[in-house]
Amino acid sequence: MDQVDPAGGDSERAVPGQPDAVDADGQEVVGHPARHGRFPSRDRDRDRPEDERAEALKERVYATFTGLAIVLVQQSNVDHLEPVRALLTLLVGIVAITAAGFVADVIAHVAVHGAFPRRHEVGRMLRVSGSAIASAATPLLVLALAVLGVLDLDAALSIAALVYLVTLGLVGFIAVRRTHAAWWKQALALAILVALGLAVLALQQLAHGH
């Protein structure tokens, strides 16, 4: 005999430990999505730390390339540049990258899902795009020392460029090491990554230089 839900809802009660539905990927869902006010796909999207780390790292690498290009272009014109302007140029450039990344995520979400992102999704987007600002923390600090007169501007720009280069090198090295491939394959992959990085840097310098 069917039991009646006291709340006046569905007359059928879920059996403990038994799935009430199966999602599109064949995964069992305990508790019908409509009954609990959630949807399996959104729940899975909410719990993807590895994907979020990958996206954050991508934003950080992109911002590092851009920041390095800005610093190198400024260094080529250091005789006609004030420390405050150098600092503000790098800060505005990184903030612009961060804002562009966030807006791009929102537009992509609306285009794919047909709805604006929820609060937790907006938080994830902000964390991911905010990685771009984190990449510029040390270079901005070094340029701030130049503004205070502690460092010469040329030296500060050189240090900032070195920080960016070391960051890119470490990211590439760690990425290649995690493949667990043979040493010569890792060396070849790292060489390819370095070549691609130099090509991207040359294009960005050309763009910022004009």
VEXDREN-2710 file (C-alpha; in Angstrom, 1 decimal):
% VEXDREN-2710
k/r/px/py/pz
1/MET/0.0/0.0/0.0
2/ASP/1.4/3.4/-1.0
3/GLN/2.3/5.7/1.9
4/VAL/1.1/9.3/1.7
5/ASP/3.7/12.0/2.1
6/PRO/2.6/14.2/5.1
7/ALA/3.8/17.3/3.2
8/GLY/1.5/16.5/0.4
9/GLY/4.2/15.7/-2.1
10/ASP/5.0/12.7/-4.1
11/SER/3.2/9.6/-2.8
12/GLU/6.1/7.4/-3.4
13/ARG/8.9/7.4/-0.9
14/ALA/12.5/6.8/-1.7
15/VAL/14.0/3.6/-0.5
16/PRO/17.1/4.3/1.6
17/GLY/20.3/3.5/-0.3
18/GLN/18.5/3.1/-3.6
19/PRO/18.8/5.5/-6.5
20/ASP/15.8/7.5/-7.4
21/ALA/17.2/8.4/-10.8
22/VAL/20.1/7.9/-13.2
23/ASP/21.7/10.9/-14.7
24/ALA/22.9/11.3/-18.3
25/ASP/26.3/9.8/-17.5
26/GLY/24.8/6.7/-15.9
27/GLN/25.5/7.8/-12.4
28/GLU/23.0/6.9/-9.7
29/VAL/21.3/9.8/-8.0
30/VAL/19.9/9.1/-4.5
31/GLY/17.0/11.5/-4.1
32/HIS/15.2/12.8/-7.1
33/PRO/16.6/16.2/-8.3
34/ALA/13.2/17.8/-8.3
35/ARG/12.5/16.5/-4.8
36/HIS/15.6/18.0/-3.3
37/GLY/15.7/21.2/-5.5
38/ARG/19.0/20.3/-7.2
39/PHE/20.2/19.0/-10.5
40/PRO/23.0/16.4/-10.8
41/SER/24.9/18.2/-13.5
42/ARG/25.0/21.4/-11.4
43/ASP/26.1/19.4/-8.4
44/ARG/29.0/17.9/-10.3
45/ASP/30.0/21.3/-11.6
46/ARG/30.1/22.6/-8.1
47/ASP/32.6/20.0/-7.0
48/ARG/35.5/20.1/-9.5
49/PRO/38.6/21.3/-7.6
50/GLU/41.0/19.9/-10.2
51/ASP/39.2/21.7/-13.1
52/GLU/39.2/24.9/-11.1
53/ARG/42.9/24.6/-10.4
54/ALA/43.6/24.0/-14.1
55/GLU/41.6/27.1/-15.1
56/ALA/43.3/29.2/-12.4
57/LEU/46.7/28.0/-13.6
58/LYS/45.8/28.8/-17.2
59/GLU/44.8/32.4/-16.2
60/ARG/48.0/32.8/-14.2
61/VAL/50.2/31.7/-17.1
62/TYR/48.4/34.0/-19.5
63/ALA/48.7/36.9/-17.1
64/THR/52.4/36.1/-16.6
65/PHE/53.0/36.2/-20.4
66/THR/51.2/39.5/-20.6
67/GLY/52.9/41.0/-17.6
68/LEU/56.3/39.9/-18.9
69/ALA/55.6/41.5/-22.3
70/ILE/54.6/44.8/-20.6
71/VAL/57.7/44.8/-18.4
72/LEU/60.0/44.2/-21.3
73/VAL/58.5/46.9/-23.4
74/GLN/58.8/49.3/-20.6
75/GLN/62.4/48.3/-20.0
76/SER/63.2/49.1/-23.7
77/ASN/61.9/52.7/-23.0
78/VAL/63.1/53.1/-19.4
79/ASP/64.9/56.4/-20.2
80/HIS/61.5/58.0/-20.9
81/LEU/59.5/56.4/-18.2
82/GLU/58.7/57.3/-14.6
83/PRO/58.4/54.7/-11.9
84/VAL/54.8/55.6/-11.1
85/ARG/53.8/55.2/-14.7
86/ALA/55.5/51.9/-15.0
87/LEU/53.7/50.6/-11.9
88/LEU/50.3/51.9/-13.0
89/THR/50.8/50.5/-16.5
90/LEU/51.5/47.0/-15.2
91/LEU/48.7/47.2/-12.6
92/VAL/46.1/48.4/-15.1
93/GLY/47.2/45.7/-17.6
94/ILE/46.8/42.9/-15.1
95/VAL/43.5/44.2/-13.8
96/ALA/42.2/44.4/-17.4
97/ILE/43.2/40.8/-18.0
98/THR/41.4/39.8/-14.8
99/ALA/38.2/41.6/-15.7
100/ALA/38.3/40.2/-19.3
101/GLY/38.7/36.7/-18.0
102/PHE/35.8/37.1/-15.6
103/VAL/33.5/38.6/-18.2
104/ALA/34.4/35.9/-20.7
105/ASP/33.5/33.2/-18.2
106/VAL/30.1/34.9/-17.5
107/ILE/29.3/35.2/-21.2
108/ALA/30.4/31.6/-21.9
109/HIS/28.2/30.3/-19.1
110/VAL/25.1/32.2/-20.3
111/ALA/25.7/31.1/-23.9
112/VAL/26.1/27.4/-22.9
113/HIS/23.5/27.1/-20.0
114/GLY/21.0/29.7/-21.1
115/ALA/21.1/31.3/-17.6
116/PHE/23.2/33.6/-15.5
117/PRO/25.7/31.8/-13.2
118/ARG/24.6/31.1/-9.6
119/ARG/26.4/32.7/-6.6
120/HIS/28.8/29.8/-6.1
121/GLU/29.6/29.7/-9.8
122/VAL/30.3/33.5/-9.7
123/GLY/32.6/32.8/-6.8
124/ARG/34.5/30.2/-8.7
125/MET/34.8/32.5/-11.7
126/LEU/36.2/35.3/-9.4
127/ARG/38.7/32.9/-7.9
128/VAL/39.9/31.7/-11.3
129/SER/40.2/35.1/-12.8
130/GLY/41.7/36.5/-9.6
131/SER/44.7/34.2/-10.2
132/ALA/45.9/36.8/-12.8
133/ILE/46.3/39.4/-10.1
134/ALA/48.2/37.0/-7.9
135/SER/50.7/36.5/-10.7
136/ALA/51.7/40.2/-10.6
137/ALA/52.1/40.5/-6.8
138/THR/55.9/40.3/-6.7
139/PRO/56.5/42.4/-9.9
140/LEU/54.2/45.1/-8.6
141/LEU/55.9/45.1/-5.2
142/VAL/59.3/45.5/-6.9
143/LEU/58.1/48.4/-9.0
144/ALA/56.6/49.9/-5.8
145/LEU/60.1/49.9/-4.4
146/ALA/61.2/51.8/-7.5
147/VAL/58.5/54.4/-6.8
148/LEU/59.8/54.8/-3.3
149/GLY/63.3/55.3/-4.5
150/VAL/64.6/52.1/-3.0
151/LEU/65.5/50.6/-6.4
152/ASP/66.4/52.1/-9.7
153/LEU/63.6/51.7/-12.3
154/ASP/65.8/49.8/-14.7
155/ALA/66.8/47.4/-12.0
156/ALA/63.2/47.0/-10.8
157/LEU/62.0/46.1/-14.3
158/SER/64.8/43.6/-14.7
159/ILE/63.9/41.9/-11.4
160/ALA/60.2/41.9/-12.4
161/ALA/61.1/40.3/-15.8
162/LEU/63.2/37.7/-14.0
163/VAL/60.4/36.8/-11.7
164/TYR/58.0/36.3/-14.6
165/LEU/60.6/34.2/-16.5
166/VAL/61.2/32.0/-13.4
167/THR/57.5/31.6/-12.9
168/LEU/57.0/30.4/-16.5
169/GLY/60.0/28.1/-16.3
170/LEU/58.8/26.5/-13.1
171/VAL/55.2/26.0/-14.4
172/GLY/56.5/24.4/-17.6
173/PHE/59.0/22.2/-15.8
174/ILE/56.4/21.0/-13.2
175/ALA/53.9/20.3/-16.0
176/VAL/56.4/18.3/-18.0
177/ARG/57.6/16.3/-14.9
178/ARG/54.0/15.3/-14.1
179/THR/53.7/13.5/-17.4
180/HIS/56.0/10.7/-16.1
181/ALA/57.3/10.2/-19.6
182/ALA/60.8/9.2/-20.5
183/TRP/63.4/11.8/-19.7
184/TRP/64.1/12.6/-23.4
185/LYS/60.4/13.0/-24.1
186/GLN/60.2/15.4/-21.1
187/ALA/63.2/17.4/-22.4
188/LEU/61.6/17.5/-25.9
189/ALA/58.3/18.6/-24.5
190/LEU/59.9/21.3/-22.3
191/ALA/61.9/22.6/-25.3
192/ILE/58.7/22.8/-27.4
193/LEU/57.0/24.7/-24.6
194/VAL/59.9/27.1/-24.3
195/ALA/59.8/27.7/-28.1
196/LEU/56.1/28.3/-28.0
197/GLY/56.4/30.6/-25.0
198/LEU/59.1/32.7/-26.8
199/ALA/56.9/33.0/-29.9
200/VAL/54.0/34.1/-27.8
201/LEU/56.2/36.6/-25.9
202/ALA/57.5/38.0/-29.2
203/LEU/54.0/38.6/-30.5
204/GLN/52.9/40.2/-27.3
205/GLN/55.9/42.5/-27.2
206/LEU/55.2/43.5/-30.8
207/ALA/51.6/44.3/-29.9
208/HIS/52.4/46.2/-26.7
209/GLY/55.3/48.0/-28.4
210/HIS/52.9/49.6/-30.9
END
